[in-house]
């Protein structure tokens, strides 16, 4: 050490590390104290001695001494033969030597003498340390003051905690752990304090560490120590049990029926292992934080710090994995351990990768999920590990999907949106006079839980605040009784006022306010019911609107004609500043023309032609009644559903009328109640989810005749739409044959669902192939028939491209037309090619459309998924099925774009802001679904890059032990820029598909033999 003349030890070269794994360290020390310290480090610690030896002297000396001081405390705590008074005396002597009272160094001689008198130490090494403790204290006092003060408080905190726990010991000198919190508290004193000690020393070494990184290391310092200590506990649980010691929590043991005094007995072992696995989960969480801690230190200036942390952390990850997947932690002789060879391999990898975030992440990911690490002959390489862990991940994922399948054969994940659904559900019930206090409070609980710290609500988790959503949420909470002076309400109202108040909200929000007298009807755009009388060839007729907008518009023509005003029972003057600002005229000529038309319609509305108006109202009423679905919904989506029920009640339908009754019952089926809250799904996606779940299982190697596959295929066959819908307005001669999104939506099948269902049906080996072939043939013909002019496909309608609809004053929220998009077109092209129609004119036109609509940077826009990652991945899958070569420039540009957008963690992500700001294209937090979309596209065109492998590693490393993935981000799109969806099954099906297709590409999964079936004549005709 610089202050003593020579360093404690010399860092071994990477090539010599394996020869030093027995704990021996080179030494150049001359003084007796220094030689004593250099000798003691490897004798009392194998892992940390190795890490300490790699440090430069300026860090090696204080960390080595800090560690030895902690070991002295540990020896006092561990000595089983001491009575409590003798132990207390030793703690007092240690504290005095450290200067516990005044920060001045005390006498250490008494501690050495007392240690010798009682024979303190569980083995010869510890006895030597305790009787020679003076050398450690003398070296400590020679450290610079800053280093001493970085060490002293943490060592004393460890002493205080160990004293507390020994006071709890029974007559035998052992103590019990009450619960998980108590276990973590104990581990804090034993090891968390060491994490804090190390952090304070490291910060002296890396003073330039940024503020964000400082927060990370401070937040995770304790976890660094706790993770390592918990791994030691689960690794040594059988050995400790033999000595009559147990650190497993008694409350969990009681809950699992585990007799801790007989932990290794055969009849106790199964439940005991379950308890050990619970502690492993706690350890795993802390080790995850320890990885963040390690990576926060900079790779250049902090390389030594990184390396010091990476070695014990990597060994702990490998050991924990062995406990979870390898050796039997409760059976002596089979207890988990990692081999010397693996220790050498890990250490070399840590040295090689210390400067690189990616290399360290790859090392951590590999070790955190590697089965069978006890095999001394295993040659662990990244590719071998990836294959092994990938196979485990696929198996877990398919298991999760099997468990998630409904008995009826379908899959359905929650379709999560934003709190406007819940606020508007309360408004609807208030309007109809059926709102209950219980429903209100449960909905309010959910709405409050989604509020952000600044008082706002967003349209997607983590997205920008939205004024209209915040207003609707605020009004709903006030309706529920929340005090406007309460902090959460005051923050919301202040934010609303600062953004202009009610006058700046969207039209739909102001319609809800007008229904309760909180906004004047006269200040809303007109939407007259006479619209229903316009023929389909006339511009701006209802069929010019997309089906979702069409259903909403028709209902609102009735509601806005009646202009009802019901009581909400509250005032909201605090968010409606007066005078209200005057809206500025549109800057465009087209906009001013529509504003003039709206003024003319307002004049007409005051004195309409009575017969014409009533005819329009009757036609709207008839239209609505005809389109109610069997589940009580309209289109299976919230907006037309609520407005249609209000429109019909205004037309005189009582609440007990079958149409209204079944409508309300249907809303209940869209309602989720859990954890004291109530939330509403805006829609449900069982057909979409089931189609992808079947594909995912098939991609993962599940045979086509598997029960889960057949039940899914049967259910999908039963959902085929065989009756005409609104799409026949543009395609009157097209035979029905397709699939919709929801449980019951015969009026609105869509191209996206139809293509994915057919692809899924092809993966099942159904016992009635004729039935399957007939359904597929109808679906393929319907898909071809729904192609729009120019070669692209929209979702629900053909040639629904009347852009004028976007310009009317009423339409200031969400997309209102269904023009062709790259993602839907890609799915159609992929299907047609898979069905042997590569040369069909429809396919050729679709390919041309895709190539013509590629973005300049090589990506494609994603209409129904966020966003360019979704579109690009989907188009690459389609083009891979065509006769284009992978070297096609459009394909290479798309591949380069995906490579360029990959995140440092190996995943892909894209923020919803990319719909409004092109600079966000392909940028965002990595998510399982978006990573899978990118990988599926790359795999389809034969990409075999390191980017692809890193993406696979991301999916493997982020999978939960139950086979699931977590994804808080909203990666589905309802209306670009306005309405987003978190499909809870996306995080499952797409990663499973990507892992399965990757596994097949490298031979882990073999293609199942295909059973031949006679194609339907109609499909044969299309092919020829």
VENQUIFEN-V372246 format. One record per residue. RES is the residue in one letter. PSI is psi in whole degrees, -180 to 180 (* if undefined). Layout:
res=RES psi=PSI
res=RES psi=PSI
This chain:
res=X psi=148
res=X psi=-33
res=X psi=-12
res=X psi=-4
res=X psi=-47
res=X psi=150
res=X psi=160
res=X psi=-38
res=X psi=167
res=X psi=135
res=X psi=125
res=X psi=149
res=X psi=155
res=X psi=-37
res=X psi=-16
res=X psi=1
res=X psi=-42
res=X psi=-32
res=X psi=-8
res=X psi=10
res=X psi=-5
res=X psi=1
res=X psi=-6
res=X psi=141
res=X psi=143
res=X psi=150
res=X psi=137
res=X psi=24
res=X psi=145
res=X psi=-43
res=X psi=151
res=X psi=-40
res=X psi=-44
res=X psi=-40
res=X psi=-37
res=X psi=-46
res=X psi=-45
res=X psi=-34
res=X psi=-36
res=X psi=-36
res=X psi=-54
res=X psi=-21
res=X psi=-31
res=X psi=-7
res=X psi=122
res=X psi=-51
res=X psi=-51
res=X psi=-30
res=X psi=-40
res=X psi=-45
res=X psi=-42
res=X psi=-36
res=X psi=-21
res=X psi=-7
res=X psi=153
res=X psi=155
res=X psi=-38
res=X psi=-25
res=X psi=-33
res=X psi=-42
res=X psi=-55
res=X psi=-37
res=X psi=-41
res=X psi=-43
res=X psi=-41
res=X psi=-41
res=X psi=-43
res=X psi=-36
res=X psi=-41
res=X psi=-36
res=X psi=-33
res=X psi=-45
res=X psi=-43
res=X psi=-38
res=X psi=-39
res=X psi=-44
res=X psi=-36
res=X psi=-21
res=X psi=113
res=X psi=-24
res=X psi=1
res=X psi=140
res=X psi=168
res=X psi=-35
res=X psi=-40
res=X psi=-39
res=X psi=-43
res=X psi=-40
res=X psi=-42
res=X psi=-41
res=X psi=-42
res=X psi=-43
res=X psi=-40
res=X psi=-48
res=X psi=-40
res=X psi=-41
res=X psi=-33
res=X psi=-11
res=X psi=46
res=X psi=-33
res=X psi=-47
res=X psi=8
res=X psi=-2
res=X psi=138
res=X psi=132
res=X psi=-173
res=X psi=133
res=X psi=-8
res=X psi=-38
res=X psi=-34
res=X psi=-43
res=X psi=-45
res=X psi=-46
res=X psi=-37
res=X psi=-41
res=X psi=-38
res=X psi=-41
res=X psi=-3
res=X psi=44
res=X psi=134
res=X psi=135
res=X psi=-15
res=X psi=178
res=X psi=-39
res=X psi=-46
res=X psi=-37
res=X psi=-43
res=X psi=-42
res=X psi=-45
res=X psi=-41
res=X psi=-18
res=X psi=22
res=X psi=-24
res=X psi=-34
res=X psi=-38
res=X psi=-44
res=X psi=-39
res=X psi=-42
res=X psi=-39
res=X psi=-42
res=X psi=-17
res=X psi=-6
res=X psi=156
res=X psi=151
res=X psi=-43
res=X psi=-39
res=X psi=-39
res=X psi=-42
res=X psi=-16
res=X psi=-25
res=X psi=-44
res=X psi=-53
res=X psi=-31
res=X psi=-36
res=X psi=-41
res=X psi=-35
res=X psi=-40
res=X psi=-43
res=X psi=-43
res=X psi=-45
res=X psi=-42
res=X psi=-37
res=X psi=-43
res=X psi=-43
res=X psi=-32
res=X psi=-27
res=X psi=-22
res=X psi=-5
res=X psi=152
res=X psi=-170
res=X psi=-27
res=X psi=-3
res=X psi=10
res=X psi=153
res=X psi=160
res=X psi=157
res=X psi=128
res=X psi=-49
res=X psi=-178
res=X psi=-42
res=X psi=-41
res=X psi=-39
res=X psi=-45
res=X psi=-34
res=X psi=-43
res=X psi=-46
res=X psi=-28
res=X psi=-48
res=X psi=-36
res=X psi=-42
res=X psi=-31
res=X psi=-36
res=X psi=-34
res=X psi=-40
res=X psi=-40
res=X psi=-40
res=X psi=-49
res=X psi=-42
res=X psi=-44
res=X psi=-36
res=X psi=-41
res=X psi=-37
res=X psi=-29
res=X psi=-33
res=X psi=-32
res=X psi=69
res=X psi=-19
res=X psi=5
res=X psi=132
res=X psi=164
res=X psi=-42
res=X psi=-42
res=X psi=-35
res=X psi=-40
res=X psi=-40
res=X psi=-47
res=X psi=-37
res=X psi=-42
res=X psi=-28
res=X psi=3
res=X psi=-45
res=X psi=-42
res=X psi=-32
res=X psi=-46
res=X psi=-42
res=X psi=-41
res=X psi=-46
res=X psi=-42
res=X psi=-40
res=X psi=-35
res=X psi=-41
res=X psi=-38
res=X psi=-48
res=X psi=-29
res=X psi=-38
res=X psi=15
res=X psi=-38
res=X psi=-43
res=X psi=-43
res=X psi=-40
res=X psi=-39
res=X psi=-28
res=X psi=6
res=X psi=22
res=X psi=140
res=X psi=128
res=X psi=10
res=X psi=141
res=X psi=134
res=X psi=-31
res=X psi=-41
res=X psi=-35
res=X psi=-43
res=X psi=-40
res=X psi=-32
res=X psi=-1
res=X psi=34
res=X psi=125
res=X psi=103
res=X psi=-22
res=X psi=-15
res=X psi=39
res=X psi=-36
res=X psi=3
res=X psi=146
res=X psi=-39
res=X psi=-16
res=X psi=-23
res=X psi=-46
res=X psi=-48
res=X psi=-35
res=X psi=-40
res=X psi=-37
res=X psi=-39
res=X psi=-42
res=X psi=-41
res=X psi=-33
res=X psi=-42
res=X psi=-34
res=X psi=-40
res=X psi=-39
res=X psi=-45
res=X psi=-41
res=X psi=-40
res=X psi=-43
res=X psi=-36
res=X psi=-32
res=X psi=-44
res=X psi=-36
res=X psi=-32
res=X psi=-43
res=X psi=-40
res=X psi=-49
res=X psi=-44
res=X psi=-17
res=X psi=-25
res=X psi=135
res=X psi=146
res=X psi=-13
res=X psi=-69
res=X psi=-34
res=X psi=22
res=X psi=-41
res=X psi=-39
res=X psi=-45
res=X psi=-47
res=X psi=-42
res=X psi=-42
res=X psi=-38
res=X psi=-35
res=X psi=-57
res=X psi=-33
res=X psi=-44
res=X psi=-42
res=X psi=-37
res=X psi=-41
res=X psi=-44
res=X psi=-40
res=X psi=-43
res=X psi=-41
res=X psi=-37
res=X psi=-38
res=X psi=-42
res=X psi=-34
res=X psi=-8
res=X psi=-103
res=X psi=159
res=X psi=111
res=X psi=-17
res=X psi=12
res=X psi=115
res=X psi=141
res=X psi=-25
res=X psi=9
res=X psi=147
res=X psi=137
res=X psi=158
res=X psi=149
res=X psi=160
res=X psi=-38
res=X psi=-41
res=X psi=-38
res=X psi=-45
res=X psi=-42
res=X psi=-45
res=X psi=-45
res=X psi=-43
res=X psi=-42
res=X psi=-36
res=X psi=-42
res=X psi=-46
res=X psi=-31
res=X psi=8
res=X psi=-31
res=X psi=-16
res=X psi=124
res=X psi=-47
res=X psi=-41
res=X psi=-42
res=X psi=-41
res=X psi=-42
res=X psi=-41
res=X psi=-47
res=X psi=-44
res=X psi=-43
res=X psi=-46
res=X psi=-27
res=X psi=-8
res=X psi=39
res=X psi=114
res=X psi=151
res=X psi=42
res=X psi=1
res=X psi=-13
res=X psi=111
res=X psi=-20
res=X psi=1
res=X psi=130
res=X psi=99
res=X psi=112
res=X psi=163
res=X psi=-40
res=X psi=-41
res=X psi=-46
res=X psi=-42
res=X psi=-42
res=X psi=-45
res=X psi=-50
res=X psi=-31
res=X psi=-42
res=X psi=-40
res=X psi=-44
res=X psi=-41
res=X psi=-43
res=X psi=-43
res=X psi=-42
res=X psi=-43
res=X psi=-36
res=X psi=-41
res=X psi=-44
res=X psi=-38
res=X psi=-43
res=X psi=-30
res=X psi=-11
res=X psi=135
res=X psi=154
res=X psi=-29
res=X psi=-12
res=X psi=-13
res=X psi=166
res=X psi=146
res=X psi=115
res=X psi=158
res=X psi=142
res=X psi=97
res=X psi=132
res=X psi=-130
res=X psi=178
res=X psi=-6
res=X psi=-31
res=X psi=-43
res=X psi=-38
res=X psi=-46
res=X psi=-28
res=X psi=-40
res=X psi=-40
res=X psi=-43
res=X psi=-47
res=X psi=-34
res=X psi=-42
res=X psi=-41
res=X psi=-8
res=X psi=28
res=X psi=10
res=X psi=133
res=X psi=158
res=X psi=-38
res=X psi=-48
res=X psi=-40
res=X psi=-47
res=X psi=-38
res=X psi=-42
res=X psi=-40
res=X psi=-38
res=X psi=-43
res=X psi=-45
res=X psi=-44
res=X psi=-39
res=X psi=-20
res=X psi=0
res=X psi=145
res=X psi=171
res=X psi=-30
res=X psi=5
res=X psi=-1
res=X psi=172
res=X psi=151
res=X psi=170
res=X psi=-5
res=X psi=147
res=X psi=124
res=X psi=-4
res=X psi=176
res=X psi=151
res=X psi=145
res=X psi=128
res=X psi=-50
res=X psi=-42
res=X psi=-41
res=X psi=-40
res=X psi=-49
res=X psi=-40
res=X psi=-42
res=X psi=-46
res=X psi=-40
res=X psi=-41
res=X psi=-36
res=X psi=-37
res=X psi=-33
res=X psi=-6
res=X psi=6
res=X psi=136
res=X psi=125
res=X psi=-16
res=X psi=-11
res=X psi=147
res=X psi=-42
res=X psi=-33
res=X psi=-39
res=X psi=-39
res=X psi=-41
res=X psi=-47
res=X psi=-38
res=X psi=-41
res=X psi=-42
res=X psi=-47
res=X psi=-41
res=X psi=-21
res=X psi=12
res=X psi=-5
res=X psi=-157
res=X psi=-31
res=X psi=-22
res=X psi=3
res=X psi=168
res=X psi=165
res=X psi=-43
res=X psi=-36
res=X psi=-43
res=X psi=-26
res=X psi=-45
res=X psi=-41
res=X psi=-39
res=X psi=-33
res=X psi=-21
res=X psi=23
res=X psi=17
res=X psi=2
res=X psi=141
res=X psi=133
res=X psi=-34
res=X psi=-19
res=X psi=24
res=X psi=150
res=X psi=153
res=X psi=146
res=X psi=83
res=X psi=148
res=X psi=-17
res=X psi=-15
res=X psi=-31
res=X psi=-16
res=X psi=-4
res=X psi=134
res=X psi=160
res=X psi=-14
res=X psi=-13
res=X psi=137
res=X psi=141
res=X psi=21
res=X psi=168
res=X psi=-25
res=X psi=-5
res=X psi=-20
res=X psi=150
res=X psi=157
res=X psi=-37
res=X psi=-39
res=X psi=-37
res=X psi=-49
res=X psi=-36
res=X psi=-45
res=X psi=-45
res=X psi=-46
res=X psi=-40
res=X psi=-23
res=X psi=-33
res=X psi=-49
res=X psi=-44
res=X psi=-14
res=X psi=-43
res=X psi=-27
res=X psi=55
res=X psi=154
res=X psi=115
res=X psi=162
res=X psi=133
res=X psi=-16
res=X psi=8
res=X psi=161
res=X psi=153
res=X psi=38
res=X psi=-28
res=X psi=-18
res=X psi=14
res=X psi=73
res=X psi=142
res=X psi=150
res=X psi=150
res=X psi=141
res=X psi=145
res=X psi=130
res=X psi=136
res=X psi=145
res=X psi=154
res=X psi=146
res=X psi=-19
res=X psi=155
res=X psi=-44
res=X psi=-42
res=X psi=-42
res=X psi=-34
res=X psi=-43
res=X psi=-34
res=X psi=-39
res=X psi=-41
res=X psi=-39
res=X psi=-39
res=X psi=-39
res=X psi=-41
res=X psi=-33
res=X psi=-39
res=X psi=-45
res=X psi=-38
res=X psi=-26
res=X psi=-30
res=X psi=70
res=X psi=164
res=X psi=112
res=X psi=-47
res=X psi=-41
res=X psi=-40
res=X psi=-45
res=X psi=-37
res=X psi=-41
res=X psi=-40
res=X psi=-42
res=X psi=-40
res=X psi=-40
res=X psi=-43
res=X psi=-47
res=X psi=-44
res=X psi=-44
res=X psi=-48
res=X psi=-41
res=X psi=-21
res=X psi=9
res=X psi=135
res=X psi=168
res=X psi=-25
res=X psi=6
res=X psi=-7
res=X psi=175
res=X psi=110
res=X psi=5
res=X psi=16
res=X psi=153
res=X psi=-47
res=X psi=-56
res=X psi=-25
res=X psi=-53
res=X psi=-40
res=X psi=-33
res=X psi=-41
res=X psi=-39
res=X psi=-42
res=X psi=-44
res=X psi=-36
res=X psi=-35
res=X psi=-26
res=X psi=6
res=X psi=5
res=X psi=122
res=X psi=165
res=X psi=-25
res=X psi=6
res=X psi=141
res=X psi=-37
res=X psi=-46
res=X psi=-41
res=X psi=-48
res=X psi=-28
res=X psi=-44
res=X psi=-39
res=X psi=-38
res=X psi=-40
res=X psi=-37
res=X psi=-34
res=X psi=-15
res=X psi=6
res=X psi=133
res=X psi=128
res=X psi=119
res=X psi=151
res=X psi=40
res=X psi=21
res=X psi=166
res=X psi=128
res=X psi=155
res=X psi=134
res=X psi=134
res=X psi=-22
res=X psi=173
res=X psi=149
res=X psi=47
res=X psi=-37
res=X psi=-48
res=X psi=-49
res=X psi=-42
res=X psi=-41
res=X psi=-45
res=X psi=-32
res=X psi=-42
res=X psi=-45
res=X psi=-41
res=X psi=-45
res=X psi=-43
res=X psi=-44
res=X psi=-33
res=X psi=5
res=X psi=8
res=X psi=129
res=X psi=152
res=X psi=-22
res=X psi=11
res=X psi=148
res=X psi=-43
res=X psi=-40
res=X psi=-44
res=X psi=-39
res=X psi=-39
res=X psi=-43
res=X psi=-42
res=X psi=-46
res=X psi=-43
res=X psi=-41
res=X psi=-37
res=X psi=-13
res=X psi=3
res=X psi=136
res=X psi=120
res=X psi=19
res=X psi=156
res=X psi=155
res=X psi=-164
res=X psi=-26
res=X psi=-19
res=X psi=-15
res=X psi=-42
res=X psi=-20
res=X psi=69
res=X psi=-23
res=X psi=8
res=X psi=130
res=X psi=136
res=X psi=153
res=X psi=89
res=X psi=-172
res=X psi=148
res=X psi=-177
res=X psi=-36
res=X psi=-178
res=X psi=-44
res=X psi=97
res=X psi=66
res=X psi=-16
res=X psi=-20
res=X psi=67
res=X psi=161
res=X psi=157
res=X psi=-41
res=X psi=-52
res=X psi=-40
res=X psi=-45
res=X psi=-45
res=X psi=-33
res=X psi=-44
res=X psi=-42
res=X psi=-39
res=X psi=-43
res=X psi=-34
res=X psi=-22
res=X psi=-15
res=X psi=145
res=X psi=87
res=X psi=143
res=X psi=-12
res=X psi=74
res=X psi=-30
res=X psi=-42
res=X psi=-42
res=X psi=-47
res=X psi=-38
res=X psi=-44
res=X psi=-41
res=X psi=-43
res=X psi=-43
res=X psi=-42
res=X psi=-39
res=X psi=-45
res=X psi=-41
res=X psi=-41
res=X psi=-47
res=X psi=-43
res=X psi=-21
res=X psi=6
res=X psi=138
res=X psi=165
res=X psi=138
res=X psi=-17
res=X psi=-11
res=X psi=172
res=X psi=137
res=X psi=-178
res=X psi=-52
res=X psi=-22
res=X psi=159
res=X psi=140
res=X psi=39
res=X psi=75
res=X psi=20
res=X psi=92
res=X psi=-18
res=X psi=-28
res=X psi=-30
res=X psi=-19
res=X psi=-12
res=X psi=144
res=X psi=-27
res=X psi=-28
res=X psi=75
res=X psi=14
res=X psi=117
res=X psi=161
res=X psi=138
res=X psi=2
res=X psi=164
res=X psi=63
res=X psi=162
res=X psi=143
res=X psi=160
res=X psi=-39
res=X psi=-45
res=X psi=-43
res=X psi=-41
res=X psi=-42
res=X psi=-39
res=X psi=-45
res=X psi=-44
res=X psi=-45
res=X psi=-50
res=X psi=-39
res=X psi=-43
res=X psi=-28
res=X psi=16
res=X psi=21
res=X psi=36
res=X psi=-38
res=X psi=0
res=X psi=143
res=X psi=-37
res=X psi=-41
res=X psi=-46
res=X psi=-42
res=X psi=-38
res=X psi=-42
res=X psi=-44
res=X psi=-42
res=X psi=-44
res=X psi=-45
res=X psi=-36
res=X psi=-23
res=X psi=16
res=X psi=140
res=X psi=161
res=X psi=-31
res=X psi=0
res=X psi=-7
res=X psi=175
res=X psi=144
res=X psi=141
res=X psi=109
res=X psi=-41
res=X psi=4
res=X psi=152
res=X psi=119
res=X psi=-82
res=X psi=-30
res=X psi=-42
res=X psi=-50
res=X psi=-43
res=X psi=-45
res=X psi=-42
res=X psi=-42
res=X psi=-40
res=X psi=-39
res=X psi=-37
res=X psi=-48
res=X psi=-29
res=X psi=-23
res=X psi=-10
res=X psi=-173
res=X psi=11
res=X psi=145
res=X psi=152
res=X psi=-19
res=X psi=-2
res=X psi=131
res=X psi=-40
res=X psi=-38
res=X psi=-44
res=X psi=-39
res=X psi=-39
res=X psi=-41
res=X psi=-45
res=X psi=-40
res=X psi=-46
res=X psi=-43
res=X psi=-44
res=X psi=-28
res=X psi=0
res=X psi=139
res=X psi=165
res=X psi=-27
res=X psi=2
res=X psi=-13
res=X psi=178
res=X psi=149
res=X psi=157
res=X psi=129
res=X psi=148
res=X psi=-20
res=X psi=-12
res=X psi=-21
res=X psi=-26
res=X psi=-23
res=X psi=109
res=X psi=-22
res=X psi=-15
res=X psi=-1
res=X psi=123
res=X psi=8
res=X psi=136
res=X psi=172
res=X psi=136
res=X psi=135
res=X psi=154
res=X psi=-44
res=X psi=-45
res=X psi=-35
res=X psi=-43
res=X psi=-39
res=X psi=-45
res=X psi=-45
res=X psi=-40
res=X psi=-40
res=X psi=-45
res=X psi=-43
res=X psi=-37
res=X psi=-36
res=X psi=16
res=X psi=21
res=X psi=133
res=X psi=43
res=X psi=169
res=X psi=-31
res=X psi=-45
res=X psi=-45
res=X psi=-38
res=X psi=-36
res=X psi=-41
res=X psi=-44
res=X psi=-38
res=X psi=-47
res=X psi=-42
res=X psi=-45
res=X psi=-24
res=X psi=-1
res=X psi=140
res=X psi=163
res=X psi=-22
res=X psi=5
res=X psi=-1
res=X psi=170
res=X psi=154
res=X psi=143
res=X psi=103
res=X psi=-25
res=X psi=151
res=X psi=112
res=X psi=1
res=X psi=155
res=X psi=131
res=X psi=-63
res=X psi=117
res=X psi=127
res=X psi=-12
res=X psi=-35
res=X psi=124
res=X psi=162
res=X psi=138
res=X psi=98
res=X psi=113
res=X psi=-15
res=X psi=-13
res=X psi=-41
res=X psi=-13
res=X psi=-51
res=X psi=-42
res=X psi=-43
res=X psi=-37
res=X psi=-43
res=X psi=-45
res=X psi=-45
res=X psi=-41
res=X psi=-44
res=X psi=-35
res=X psi=-45
res=X psi=-38
res=X psi=-34
res=X psi=-23
res=X psi=10
res=X psi=5
res=X psi=-40
res=X psi=132
res=X psi=144
res=X psi=130
res=X psi=145
res=X psi=138
res=X psi=135
res=X psi=128
res=X psi=150
res=X psi=153
res=X psi=119
res=X psi=150
res=X psi=139
res=X psi=-37
res=X psi=-38
res=X psi=-38
res=X psi=-40
res=X psi=-40
res=X psi=-39
res=X psi=-27
res=X psi=*
